[in-house]
């Protein structure tokens, strides 16, 4: 498993570099208002796609590992689920297009942008299909393929954006670049899938046997809606209360900070199919062990990431997007701390997920989503973007605390916390920050690179000495099989 996580982490890092370059090009050429409009399109797609998938992609990741040796059954279920997702996505996309003025008012608070709804509806359909295809490779424990596909997506988008730079750089052309890139990737994945994995397997579709998938996935649909409210709802409040430009500024920082926490995505993406198999074999002890190691690995990287962002973020924003996208350090800290609690929530959430007690997700998310909406409604008009950042932090904190206690009660074990390990991470991070604070250069880019390299070297060196040399915890084998 540790090899899969390494592959995923490397691919995510490459994707991160490409996404930052793409983000820099888009923000500098569109500005805050137009980028705000573009980001609202992407936010809406991110919100709707999990619902259109009916979470059948998650059900596939849950159940396909159990039948992984029977390619005939897997192909039947793959095609059946693909047809269901395609049909639903097509119908919803049409509905969105035929109500474009209403949708534009809801998303942008301005019906003059209704011409963009055509591209939104097309993009929703394309993204739903692509998401399922990539998750399919994850479900059959082919993480390296899904990782490569994700990087390829960013590469195709990068190339398309470069082409767009040579023509007319507009919101429409940027959306066309994204849509074209994902359609190209869908074609590539289908070719590899049916000329490779499913080659010479003569079967079509068979909807029988999907009942367990629906019983598992349908309760997760309201969960997807509620978690989208927690993660994305503030963008709509900001748009209507503060304006589309402020939504663009906030979304830029939120997404960039989220990209910095890619290690959580790598761990979660890889670990789930493995622990699903362990759970199916009633090996709860090993599930506990892997979740604890996953939590340790997440914290090992997340703690210095928060500190590094706090120090480097102002210069990073100026380099990537320009002064007009800058927000205060205290907001950066709030958003980053929120991601810490979101990661802890996700790791503990696997216990509920595996035990198929998914209704508990609804209880937690109803509480947190209600809190989120109330706080956004009250705080954003008064404190602006700071109110949104605080609302998000409180929401994720509530989710993490409730999830921790429910997961512990549900299965009779808890994911233990290694306090010595956390102390070492905090101490190493503190020394890292002191070192970075002394690095001052006239060239902002050179200072940023030097601070980053020095910070990484100090943190890895200290944790190596305090954890590995003293044999307290072998970080590099945290997820060793």
Buried (B, 14 or more C-beta within 10 A) or exposed (E): BBEBBBBBBEBBBBBBBBBBBBBBBBBBBBBBBBBBBBBBBBBBBBBBBBBBBBBBBBBBBBBBBEBBEEBEBBBBBBBBBBEBBBEBBBEBBEEBBEBBEEBBBBBBBEBEBBEBBBBBBBBBBBBBBBBBBBBBBBBBBBBBBBBBBBBBBBBBBBBBBEEBEEEEBBBBBBBBBBBBBBBBBBEBBEEBBEEEBBEEEEBEBBEEEBEEBBEBBBBBBBBBBBBBBBBBBBBBBBBBBBBBBBBBBBBBBBBBBBBBBBBBBBBBBBBBBBBBBBBEEEBBEBBBBBBBBBBBBBBBBBBBBBBBBBBBBBBBBBBBBBEBBBBBEEBBBBBBBBBBBBBBBBBBBBBBBBBEBBEBBBEBBEBBBEBBBEBBBEBBEEEBBBBBBBBBBBBBBBBBBBBBEBBBEBBEBBBEEBEEBBEBBBEBBEBBBEBBEEBEEEEEEEBBEBBBEBBEEBBBEBBBEBBBEEEBBEBEEBBEE
